C-alpha cells in the first residue's frame, strides 16, 4: 500500500476525469482508480517500456478480479459489488507512452484532476528551469476551472544524489548551477504565474525504503473564473463561419501560451504572438537524445487490454 494513498481525498478523484503525468509502471494510477473510481484516468510516461509493464499489470489485475467474480471468491478486500465497481473503473484506464511536454495540446481534452508524483526532478534535470515552467503552465491550461493539480516534487537533496551518480538519463542541464528554480520555489512560482491557488499541503513521514526523508504533496486548485474569457470566445467561434488567420491571446491567463497550430480559439484581430510560439513543434526542445522511439506517441487503445 503506497503511503501517498493514505493522504489522498476522494473528492479529488471520485467521478472525475484524471490525468497522471509520469505514471511509471502504473502502480499508483491503478491504486487511485481502484480506491476512488474516477470517471476516466489517462496515465502517461515517456518510457514505453514502463508503459508496457503498466499495461501488463492492468491485464493481470482485471484477470484476477474477473476470475474471482466467476468463482464468487472475494479478494483484495472487496465485496462482490466492490469487485464489479473495481472492474468498471479499470475499464476506464488508458496508458500512453508519450513525451507530454513535446505537444502543447496533445490530447485535445481537459481534465478535472492532474497529478504529478515524483517526476519533476527528471523534467528539471533534462529540460532545466524552462521545462519545469512549461510543465506547470501546461498543467494549468489542461485543467478545467475548479480542477485540482496535485504535485509531489522531489527535494533538492535527491537531485544531488542523482548528479553524484552521473545517471546516464540526466545529461542535459550541464551543471546543477544552471538550475535557478529550486523545488522549494515551485509553490510560489505556480501561484505567481498561473491561475492555480494552493489549497492544501500534505506532509507525512515516509518509512518505506523507497523514500528516506519526509515528503510533501501540494494541492492546487484552478480558479473557477480563469477560463471565462475562453468560454466567451468559444461561444462566438461556434457561431462564426470562418476564422481567418487570427488568434486570441488571452489577457490575465496566468502566463499560459497558446500555439496557433493547436488551438481552435480564434478572434478577428491581428496575430501578435511571439515568433517563437509559431515554431512547428516537430522541432520541439522536449525530445530526449537516443530515444527516437519515444518521440512517436505509442497510444494503447481500449481494445489493447482484453
TORKOL-4160 file (C-alpha; in steps of 0.2 Angstrom, whole numbers, padded with zeros to 4 digits, m for minus):
306
<pt num="1" X="0000" Y="0000" Z="0000"/>
<pt num="2" X="0008" Y="0016" Z="m0006"/>
<pt num="3" X="0009" Y="0028" Z="0009"/>
<pt num="4" X="0003" Y="0043" Z="m0003"/>
<pt num="5" X="m0014" Y="0034" Z="m0004"/>
<pt num="6" X="m0017" Y="0037" Z="0014"/>
<pt num="7" X="m0017" Y="0056" Z="0012"/>
<pt num="8" X="m0027" Y="0057" Z="m0004"/>
<pt num="9" X="m0045" Y="0063" Z="m0003"/>
<pt num="10" X="m0060" Y="0055" Z="m0013"/>
<pt num="11" X="m0066" Y="0072" Z="m0019"/>
<pt num="12" X="m0050" Y="0075" Z="m0029"/>
<pt num="13" X="m0053" Y="0059" Z="m0039"/>
<pt num="14" X="m0071" Y="0052" Z="m0037"/>
<pt num="15" X="m0081" Y="0053" Z="m0053"/>
<pt num="16" X="m0068" Y="0065" Z="m0061"/>
<pt num="17" X="m0058" Y="0065" Z="m0077"/>
<pt num="18" X="m0040" Y="0062" Z="m0071"/>
<pt num="19" X="m0023" Y="0064" Z="m0079"/>
<pt num="20" X="m0007" Y="0056" Z="m0071"/>
<pt num="21" X="0009" Y="0063" Z="m0078"/>
<pt num="22" X="0024" Y="0052" Z="m0076"/>
<pt num="23" X="0015" Y="0036" Z="m0071"/>
<pt num="24" X="0030" Y="0024" Z="m0071"/>
<pt num="25" X="0023" Y="0006" Z="m0070"/>
<pt num="26" X="0006" Y="0012" Z="m0066"/>
<pt num="27" X="0005" Y="0006" Z="m0048"/>
<pt num="28" X="m0001" Y="0022" Z="m0041"/>
<pt num="29" X="m0013" Y="0026" Z="m0055"/>
<pt num="30" X="m0021" Y="0009" Z="m0054"/>
<pt num="31" X="m0022" Y="0011" Z="m0035"/>
<pt num="32" X="m0031" Y="0028" Z="m0036"/>
<pt num="33" X="m0043" Y="0020" Z="m0049"/>
<pt num="34" X="m0047" Y="0005" Z="m0038"/>
<pt num="35" X="m0049" Y="0016" Z="m0022"/>
<pt num="36" X="m0059" Y="0031" Z="m0029"/>
<pt num="37" X="m0067" Y="0026" Z="m0045"/>
<pt num="38" X="m0063" Y="0041" Z="m0057"/>
<pt num="39" X="m0074" Y="0044" Z="m0072"/>
<pt num="40" X="m0058" Y="0042" Z="m0083"/>
<pt num="41" X="m0040" Y="0040" Z="m0080"/>
<pt num="42" X="m0026" Y="0044" Z="m0093"/>
<pt num="43" X="m0009" Y="0039" Z="m0086"/>
<pt num="44" X="0006" Y="0044" Z="m0097"/>
<pt num="45" X="0025" Y="0041" Z="m0096"/>
<pt num="46" X="0039" Y="0045" Z="m0108"/>
<pt num="47" X="0046" Y="0027" Z="m0107"/>
<pt num="48" X="0037" Y="0014" Z="m0117"/>
<pt num="49" X="0045" Y="0000" Z="m0108"/>
<pt num="50" X="0037" Y="0006" Z="m0092"/>
<pt num="51" X="0020" Y="0009" Z="m0100"/>
<pt num="52" X="0021" Y="m0009" Z="m0107"/>
<pt num="53" X="0024" Y="m0015" Z="m0089"/>
<pt num="54" X="0009" Y="m0004" Z="m0083"/>
<pt num="55" X="m0002" Y="m0012" Z="m0096"/>
<pt num="56" X="0003" Y="m0030" Z="m0091"/>
<pt num="57" X="m0001" Y="m0025" Z="m0073"/>
<pt num="58" X="m0018" Y="m0019" Z="m0079"/>
<pt num="59" X="m0022" Y="m0035" Z="m0088"/>
<pt num="60" X="m0017" Y="m0046" Z="m0073"/>
<pt num="61" X="m0027" Y="m0036" Z="m0061"/>
<pt num="62" X="m0043" Y="m0037" Z="m0072"/>
<pt num="63" X="m0040" Y="m0056" Z="m0075"/>
<pt num="64" X="m0039" Y="m0058" Z="m0056"/>
<pt num="65" X="m0055" Y="m0049" Z="m0052"/>
<pt num="66" X="m0064" Y="m0057" Z="m0067"/>
<pt num="67" X="m0059" Y="m0075" Z="m0061"/>
<pt num="68" X="m0064" Y="m0071" Z="m0043"/>
<pt num="69" X="m0081" Y="m0064" Z="m0048"/>
<pt num="70" X="m0084" Y="m0080" Z="m0058"/>
<pt num="71" X="m0079" Y="m0091" Z="m0043"/>
<pt num="72" X="m0088" Y="m0080" Z="m0030"/>
<pt num="73" X="m0071" Y="m0078" Z="m0022"/>
<pt num="74" X="m0069" Y="m0061" Z="m0013"/>
<pt num="75" X="m0051" Y="m0055" Z="m0014"/>
<pt num="76" X="m0042" Y="m0039" Z="m0012"/>
<pt num="77" X="m0053" Y="m0034" Z="0002"/>
<pt num="78" X="m0068" Y="m0031" Z="m0010"/>
<pt num="79" X="m0086" Y="m0036" Z="m0008"/>
<pt num="80" X="m0094" Y="m0044" Z="m0023"/>
<pt num="81" X="m0102" Y="m0027" Z="m0028"/>
<pt num="82" X="m0085" Y="m0019" Z="m0025"/>
<pt num="83" X="m0076" Y="m0031" Z="m0037"/>
<pt num="84" X="m0089" Y="m0026" Z="m0050"/>
<pt num="85" X="m0086" Y="m0007" Z="m0047"/>
<pt num="86" X="m0067" Y="m0010" Z="m0047"/>
<pt num="87" X="m0068" Y="m0019" Z="m0064"/>
<pt num="88" X="m0078" Y="m0005" Z="m0071"/>
<pt num="89" X="m0065" Y="0008" Z="m0065"/>
<pt num="90" X="m0051" Y="m0002" Z="m0073"/>
<pt num="91" X="m0060" Y="m0001" Z="m0090"/>
<pt num="92" X="m0059" Y="0017" Z="m0089"/>
<pt num="93" X="m0040" Y="0017" Z="m0088"/>
<pt num="94" X="m0029" Y="0022" Z="m0103"/>
<pt num="95" X="m0010" Y="0021" Z="m0103"/>
<pt num="96" X="0000" Y="0030" Z="m0115"/>
<pt num="97" X="0019" Y="0032" Z="m0119"/>
<pt num="98" X="0022" Y="0050" Z="m0124"/>
<pt num="99" X="0033" Y="0065" Z="m0121"/>
<pt num="100" X="0019" Y="0076" Z="m0114"/>
<pt num="101" X="0029" Y="0092" Z="m0115"/>
<pt num="102" X="0033" Y="0090" Z="m0133"/>
<pt num="103" X="0015" Y="0094" Z="m0139"/>
<pt num="104" X="0005" Y="0108" Z="m0131"/>
<pt num="105" X="m0012" Y="0101" Z="m0134"/>
<pt num="106" X="m0008" Y="0083" Z="m0137"/>
<pt num="107" X="m0024" Y="0075" Z="m0131"/>
<pt num="108" X="m0037" Y="0089" Z="m0136"/>
<pt num="109" X="m0046" Y="0086" Z="m0119"/>
<pt num="110" X="m0047" Y="0094" Z="m0102"/>
<pt num="111" X="m0046" Y="0086" Z="m0085"/>
<pt num="112" X="m0053" Y="0089" Z="m0068"/>
<pt num="113" X="m0038" Y="0082" Z="m0059"/>
<pt num="114" X="m0020" Y="0082" Z="m0064"/>
<pt num="115" X="m0007" Y="0073" Z="m0054"/>
<pt num="116" X="0012" Y="0074" Z="m0055"/>
<pt num="117" X="0020" Y="0062" Z="m0042"/>
<pt num="118" X="0039" Y="0061" Z="m0041"/>
<pt num="119" X="0043" Y="0066" Z="m0058"/>
<pt num="120" X="0048" Y="0085" Z="m0058"/>
<pt num="121" X="0066" Y="0081" Z="m0054"/>
<pt num="122" X="0068" Y="0071" Z="m0071"/>
<pt num="123" X="0060" Y="0085" Z="m0081"/>
<pt num="124" X="0070" Y="0098" Z="m0072"/>
<pt num="125" X="0087" Y="0089" Z="m0075"/>
<pt num="126" X="0083" Y="0086" Z="m0093"/>
<pt num="127" X="0075" Y="0102" Z="m0098"/>
<pt num="128" X="0080" Y="0114" Z="m0085"/>
<pt num="129" X="0070" Y="0128" Z="m0077"/>
<pt num="130" X="0061" Y="0132" Z="m0093"/>
<pt num="131" X="0055" Y="0114" Z="m0094"/>
<pt num="132" X="0048" Y="0115" Z="m0076"/>
<pt num="133" X="0039" Y="0131" Z="m0080"/>
<pt num="134" X="0031" Y="0124" Z="m0096"/>
<pt num="135" X="0026" Y="0109" Z="m0086"/>
<pt num="136" X="0016" Y="0120" Z="m0073"/>
<pt num="137" X="0009" Y="0131" Z="m0087"/>
<pt num="138" X="0003" Y="0116" Z="m0097"/>
<pt num="139" X="m0005" Y="0108" Z="m0081"/>
<pt num="140" X="m0014" Y="0124" Z="m0078"/>
<pt num="141" X="m0021" Y="0125" Z="m0096"/>
<pt num="142" X="m0026" Y="0107" Z="m0096"/>
<pt num="143" X="m0036" Y="0108" Z="m0080"/>
<pt num="144" X="m0054" Y="0114" Z="m0081"/>
<pt num="145" X="m0059" Y="0128" Z="m0069"/>
<pt num="146" X="m0061" Y="0122" Z="m0052"/>
<pt num="147" X="m0049" Y="0107" Z="m0055"/>
<pt num="148" X="m0035" Y="0101" Z="m0044"/>
<pt num="149" X="m0017" Y="0100" Z="m0048"/>
<pt num="150" X="m0008" Y="0088" Z="m0036"/>
<pt num="151" X="0011" Y="0090" Z="m0036"/>
<pt num="152" X="0024" Y="0080" Z="m0027"/>
<pt num="153" X="0041" Y="0087" Z="m0031"/>
<pt num="154" X="0057" Y="0078" Z="m0026"/>
<pt num="155" X="0068" Y="0088" Z="m0014"/>
<pt num="156" X="0084" Y="0096" Z="m0019"/>
<pt num="157" X="0094" Y="0083" Z="m0010"/>
<pt num="158" X="0088" Y="0069" Z="m0022"/>
<pt num="159" X="0095" Y="0080" Z="m0036"/>
<pt num="160" X="0112" Y="0080" Z="m0028"/>
<pt num="161" X="0111" Y="0061" Z="m0026"/>
<pt num="162" X="0107" Y="0058" Z="m0044"/>
<pt num="163" X="0120" Y="0070" Z="m0050"/>
<pt num="164" X="0133" Y="0062" Z="m0039"/>
<pt num="165" X="0130" Y="0045" Z="m0048"/>
<pt num="166" X="0130" Y="0054" Z="m0065"/>
<pt num="167" X="0115" Y="0045" Z="m0071"/>
<pt num="168" X="0115" Y="0042" Z="m0089"/>
<pt num="169" X="0097" Y="0048" Z="m0091"/>
<pt num="170" X="0102" Y="0065" Z="m0085"/>
<pt num="171" X="0114" Y="0073" Z="m0097"/>
<pt num="172" X="0105" Y="0089" Z="m0102"/>
<pt num="173" X="0107" Y="0103" Z="m0089"/>
<pt num="174" X="0127" Y="0103" Z="m0089"/>
<pt num="175" X="0128" Y="0108" Z="m0071"/>
<pt num="176" X="0116" Y="0110" Z="m0056"/>
<pt num="177" X="0121" Y="0128" Z="m0055"/>
<pt num="178" X="0111" Y="0131" Z="m0071"/>
<pt num="179" X="0095" Y="0127" Z="m0061"/>
<pt num="180" X="0090" Y="0143" Z="m0053"/>
<pt num="181" X="0072" Y="0137" Z="m0049"/>
<pt num="182" X="0073" Y="0125" Z="m0034"/>
<pt num="183" X="0059" Y="0113" Z="m0028"/>
<pt num="184" X="0056" Y="0125" Z="m0013"/>
<pt num="185" X="0052" Y="0139" Z="m0025"/>
<pt num="186" X="0039" Y="0129" Z="m0035"/>
<pt num="187" X="0024" Y="0133" Z="m0024"/>
<pt num="188" X="0027" Y="0152" Z="m0025"/>
<pt num="189" X="0031" Y="0151" Z="m0044"/>
<pt num="190" X="0015" Y="0142" Z="m0048"/>
<pt num="191" X="0004" Y="0154" Z="m0038"/>
<pt num="192" X="0013" Y="0170" Z="m0045"/>
<pt num="193" X="0012" Y="0164" Z="m0063"/>
<pt num="194" X="m0003" Y="0153" Z="m0066"/>
<pt num="195" X="m0022" Y="0153" Z="m0061"/>
<pt num="196" X="m0018" Y="0140" Z="m0048"/>
<pt num="197" X="m0020" Y="0143" Z="m0029"/>
<pt num="198" X="m0013" Y="0132" Z="m0015"/>
<pt num="199" X="m0027" Y="0124" Z="m0005"/>
<pt num="200" X="m0018" Y="0111" Z="0005"/>
<pt num="201" X="m0001" Y="0104" Z="0009"/>
<pt num="202" X="0000" Y="0086" Z="0014"/>
<pt num="203" X="0015" Y="0082" Z="0025"/>
<pt num="204" X="0019" Y="0064" Z="0030"/>
<pt num="205" X="0034" Y="0054" Z="0036"/>
<pt num="206" X="0040" Y="0041" Z="0025"/>
<pt num="207" X="0046" Y="0025" Z="0032"/>
<pt num="208" X="0047" Y="0014" Z="0017"/>
<pt num="209" X="0064" Y="0011" Z="0009"/>
<pt num="210" X="0059" Y="0019" Z="m0007"/>
<pt num="211" X="0059" Y="0036" Z="0001"/>
<pt num="212" X="0071" Y="0041" Z="0015"/>
<pt num="213" X="0065" Y="0058" Z="0020"/>
<pt num="214" X="0049" Y="0067" Z="0024"/>
<pt num="215" X="0038" Y="0071" Z="0009"/>
<pt num="216" X="0026" Y="0085" Z="0004"/>
<pt num="217" X="0012" Y="0085" Z="m0008"/>
<pt num="218" X="0005" Y="0102" Z="m0014"/>
<pt num="219" X="m0013" Y="0103" Z="m0019"/>
<pt num="220" X="m0018" Y="0117" Z="m0030"/>
<pt num="221" X="m0035" Y="0122" Z="m0037"/>
<pt num="222" X="m0038" Y="0132" Z="m0053"/>
<pt num="223" X="m0049" Y="0147" Z="m0051"/>
<pt num="224" X="m0067" Y="0145" Z="m0056"/>
<pt num="225" X="m0067" Y="0161" Z="m0067"/>
<pt num="226" X="m0050" Y="0158" Z="m0075"/>
<pt num="227" X="m0057" Y="0152" Z="m0091"/>
<pt num="228" X="m0072" Y="0164" Z="m0093"/>
<pt num="229" X="m0064" Y="0173" Z="m0107"/>
<pt num="230" X="m0060" Y="0157" Z="m0116"/>
<pt num="231" X="m0078" Y="0151" Z="m0114"/>
<pt num="232" X="m0085" Y="0168" Z="m0121"/>
<pt num="233" X="m0074" Y="0167" Z="m0136"/>
<pt num="234" X="m0078" Y="0149" Z="m0139"/>
<pt num="235" X="m0096" Y="0154" Z="m0140"/>
<pt num="236" X="m0093" Y="0167" Z="m0153"/>
<pt num="237" X="m0082" Y="0154" Z="m0163"/>
<pt num="238" X="m0096" Y="0142" Z="m0163"/>
<pt num="239" X="m0107" Y="0154" Z="m0172"/>
<pt num="240" X="m0093" Y="0160" Z="m0184"/>
<pt num="241" X="m0092" Y="0153" Z="m0202"/>
<pt num="242" X="m0074" Y="0157" Z="m0205"/>
<pt num="243" X="m0060" Y="0162" Z="m0193"/>
<pt num="244" X="m0046" Y="0169" Z="m0204"/>
<pt num="245" X="m0028" Y="0170" Z="m0199"/>
<pt num="246" X="m0031" Y="0177" Z="m0182"/>
<pt num="247" X="m0028" Y="0171" Z="m0164"/>
<pt num="248" X="m0034" Y="0176" Z="m0147"/>
<pt num="249" X="m0021" Y="0180" Z="m0135"/>
<pt num="250" X="m0029" Y="0179" Z="m0118"/>
<pt num="251" X="m0026" Y="0193" Z="m0105"/>
<pt num="252" X="m0024" Y="0188" Z="m0087"/>
<pt num="253" X="m0022" Y="0170" Z="m0092"/>
<pt num="254" X="m0008" Y="0166" Z="m0079"/>
<pt num="255" X="0006" Y="0166" Z="m0092"/>
<pt num="256" X="m0002" Y="0152" Z="m0102"/>
<pt num="257" X="0003" Y="0151" Z="m0120"/>
<pt num="258" X="m0007" Y="0146" Z="m0135"/>
<pt num="259" X="0000" Y="0139" Z="m0151"/>
<pt num="260" X="m0009" Y="0144" Z="m0167"/>
<pt num="261" X="m0006" Y="0126" Z="m0174"/>
<pt num="262" X="m0015" Y="0118" Z="m0159"/>
<pt num="263" X="m0029" Y="0130" Z="m0154"/>
<pt num="264" X="m0046" Y="0132" Z="m0161"/>
<pt num="265" X="m0050" Y="0148" Z="m0152"/>
<pt num="266" X="m0048" Y="0162" Z="m0164"/>
<pt num="267" X="m0054" Y="0181" Z="m0165"/>
<pt num="268" X="m0054" Y="0194" Z="m0178"/>
<pt num="269" X="m0039" Y="0204" Z="m0173"/>
<pt num="270" X="m0021" Y="0203" Z="m0180"/>
<pt num="271" X="m0010" Y="0189" Z="m0173"/>
<pt num="272" X="0003" Y="0196" Z="m0161"/>
<pt num="273" X="0010" Y="0180" Z="m0154"/>
<pt num="274" X="0029" Y="0180" Z="m0151"/>
<pt num="275" X="0038" Y="0171" Z="m0166"/>
<pt num="276" X="0045" Y="0158" Z="m0155"/>
<pt num="277" X="0027" Y="0152" Z="m0152"/>
<pt num="278" X="0024" Y="0149" Z="m0171"/>
<pt num="279" X="0038" Y="0136" Z="m0172"/>
<pt num="280" X="0032" Y="0119" Z="m0178"/>
<pt num="281" X="0033" Y="0108" Z="m0163"/>
<pt num="282" X="0042" Y="0094" Z="m0173"/>
<pt num="283" X="0057" Y="0104" Z="m0168"/>
<pt num="284" X="0052" Y="0105" Z="m0150"/>
<pt num="285" X="0066" Y="0106" Z="m0137"/>
<pt num="286" X="0057" Y="0092" Z="m0127"/>
<pt num="287" X="0065" Y="0077" Z="m0136"/>
<pt num="288" X="0077" Y="0066" Z="m0127"/>
<pt num="289" X="0093" Y="0060" Z="m0136"/>
<pt num="290" X="0094" Y="0042" Z="m0141"/>
<pt num="291" X="0075" Y="0040" Z="m0138"/>
<pt num="292" X="0068" Y="0041" Z="m0156"/>
<pt num="293" X="0056" Y="0028" Z="m0152"/>
<pt num="294" X="0048" Y="0039" Z="m0139"/>
<pt num="295" X="0045" Y="0054" Z="m0150"/>
<pt num="296" X="0031" Y="0044" Z="m0159"/>
<pt num="297" X="0017" Y="0043" Z="m0147"/>
<pt num="298" X="0013" Y="0025" Z="m0143"/>
<pt num="299" X="m0006" Y="0025" Z="m0139"/>
<pt num="300" X="m0014" Y="0010" Z="m0132"/>
<pt num="301" X="m0032" Y="0009" Z="m0136"/>
<pt num="302" X="m0046" Y="0001" Z="m0125"/>
<pt num="303" X="m0045" Y="m0015" Z="m0136"/>
<pt num="304" X="m0027" Y="m0017" Z="m0132"/>
<pt num="305" X="m0032" Y="m0023" Z="m0115"/>
<pt num="306" X="m0045" Y="m0038" Z="m0116"/>
